[in-house]
Amino acid sequence: MLLVCIVSFLSGAFGCGYRFVGYDATQRDGEPRRIAVVTLENDSYEPGVELVVSQALRHEILGRGGLSLVDSGAAPDYTLRGRVLPVDTRSRSFTGDVLAREYEVTLRFQIRVDEAGGPGLDDAEFSAKELYLASADAAVLRKNRQEALRYLGGLLARRVHDKLDRELLGVVSREP
């Protein structure tokens, strides 16, 4: 039984594509660095999208190591600020009666990370697109759009955290 567990672990660790990551040794006593995420500004006409994106960024930080989410009044090591740019929606496919069947929504936002006593991260823009189904029911159409925006917020939050890992935290990939 023990041999089966060891073989399963090793085959999973070496064959799955996952890698262990290590954070730069310049951290204070091995503790995660502290970051505050200020709710993004909304430069779009999409109500509440700044809350969706800000919440996705906070959720991603809470779910990974290397950074600890704190309030902006708690003297963080980093402060993330930004703005949601105008959200673009286009019809992508049509029925035989020339009615929209699918829409494509594009979510874009800019962030800047200020470091206490350091250079931080200059403005960076993130963008992604997602399709969602059209519907004759306005409530269903709105819900489909909201779900697409929520998905894009999470996807882009992962990209933001990856960038923070590489450029601020010095994450290095370690082979298992």
C-alpha positions in Angstrom: 0.0 0.0 0.0 2.8 2.4 0.9 4.6 1.7 -2.4 1.4 2.4 -4.3 1.0 5.8 -2.5 4.6 6.7 -3.2 4.4 5.8 -6.9 1.1 7.7 -7.2 2.6 10.8 -5.6 5.8 10.7 -7.7 3.9 10.1 -11.0 1.5 12.9 -10.2 4.3 15.3 -9.2 6.5 14.6 -12.2 3.9 14.1 -14.9 1.2 16.7 -14.1 3.0 19.8 -15.2 2.7 21.5 -11.7 5.8 22.9 -10.2 6.7 24.0 -6.7 7.3 27.7 -6.3 9.6 29.5 -3.9 9.4 33.1 -2.8 12.4 35.4 -2.7 14.4 35.1 0.5 14.2 38.9 1.0 10.9 38.6 2.8 10.8 39.6 6.4 11.4 36.4 8.4 9.6 34.3 5.9 6.3 36.1 6.5 4.1 36.9 3.5 4.3 40.5 2.4 1.2 42.6 3.1 -0.9 44.1 0.3 -3.9 46.3 0.3 -6.3 46.3 -2.6 -8.1 49.6 -3.0 -11.5 49.2 -4.8 -10.8 50.0 -8.4 -12.4 53.0 -10.1 -15.1 52.4 -12.7 -14.5 54.2 -16.0 -17.1 52.0 -17.7 -20.8 52.3 -18.0 -21.2 48.8 -16.4 -22.5 49.4 -12.9 -20.7 47.4 -10.2 -18.0 45.9 -12.4 -15.3 47.6 -10.3 -16.6 45.6 -7.3 -16.5 42.3 -9.2 -12.9 42.9 -10.3 -11.8 44.2 -6.9 -13.4 41.2 -5.1 -11.7 38.8 -7.6 -8.3 40.4 -6.9 -8.8 40.0 -3.1 -10.0 36.5 -3.5 -7.0 35.5 -5.5 -4.6 37.1 -3.0 -6.3 35.2 -0.2 -6.1 31.9 -2.1 -2.4 31.9 -2.7 0.8 32.3 -0.7 3.3 35.0 -0.7 1.0 37.9 0.0 -1.3 38.7 2.9 -4.3 40.8 2.3 -4.6 43.8 4.7 -6.6 47.0 5.0 -5.0 50.1 3.5 -4.8 51.7 6.9 -2.5 48.9 8.2 0.7 50.2 6.6 0.9 47.6 3.8 4.1 46.7 1.9 2.2 47.2 -1.3 -1.0 49.0 -2.3 -2.8 47.9 -5.5 -4.9 50.6 -7.2 -6.5 50.8 -10.6 -9.4 51.5 -12.8 -11.8 49.4 -14.9 -11.8 50.6 -18.5 -14.9 50.7 -20.7 -16.4 47.3 -21.1 -17.0 46.3 -24.8 -19.8 44.1 -25.9 -20.4 42.8 -29.5 -22.7 40.3 -31.1 -20.6 37.3 -32.4 -23.1 34.9 -34.0 -26.6 35.2 -35.4 -29.6 33.1 -36.0 -31.1 32.7 -39.5 -33.5 35.6 -38.7 -30.5 37.9 -38.0 -31.0 37.9 -34.2 -27.9 37.7 -32.0 -27.2 34.2 -30.7 -24.0 35.0 -28.8 -22.3 38.1 -27.5 -18.7 38.7 -26.7 -17.8 40.9 -23.7 -14.3 42.3 -23.2 -13.1 43.3 -19.8 -10.1 45.6 -19.4 -8.5 47.2 -16.4 -5.3 48.9 -15.4 -3.6 48.5 -12.1 -0.6 50.1 -10.4 1.1 48.7 -7.3 2.8 51.2 -5.0 5.5 49.8 -2.7 6.2 51.4 0.6 9.7 52.7 0.1 10.2 51.2 -3.3 9.4 51.4 -7.0 6.4 49.0 -7.0 4.8 48.1 -10.3 4.0 50.7 -13.0 0.7 50.8 -14.8 -0.2 47.4 -16.3 -3.2 46.7 -18.4 -5.0 43.4 -18.4 -7.7 42.3 -20.9 -9.7 39.2 -21.7 -12.8 38.2 -23.8 -15.6 35.8 -23.1 -18.7 34.7 -25.0 -22.1 34.4 -23.5 -25.5 33.3 -24.8 -28.2 35.7 -25.9 -31.7 35.3 -24.7 -35.1 36.9 -25.4 -35.5 37.1 -21.6 -33.8 40.3 -20.4 -33.1 38.8 -16.9 -31.4 35.7 -18.4 -29.4 37.9 -20.8 -28.3 40.1 -17.9 -27.4 37.1 -15.7 -25.3 35.6 -18.6 -23.4 38.8 -19.0 -22.8 39.1 -15.3 -21.5 35.6 -15.1 -19.2 36.2 -18.1 -17.8 39.4 -16.3 -17.4 37.5 -13.1 -15.5 34.7 -14.9 -13.2 37.3 -16.6 -12.6 39.1 -13.3 -11.3 35.8 -11.8 -9.2 35.0 -14.9 -7.6 38.4 -14.9 -7.1 38.4 -11.2 -5.0 35.2 -11.6 -2.9 37.0 -14.3 -2.4 40.0 -12.0 -1.2 37.7 -9.2 1.1 35.9 -11.5 2.6 39.2 -12.5 3.0 40.2 -8.9 4.7 36.9 -8.1 7.2 37.3 -10.9 8.0 41.0 -10.7 7.5 41.9 -7.0 8.0 38.7 -5.0 10.7 37.0 -7.1 8.9 33.7 -7.5 11.1 31.0 -8.9 9.9 27.6 -10.3 11.3 24.6 -8.6 11.3 21.2 -10.2 9.9 18.5 -7.8 
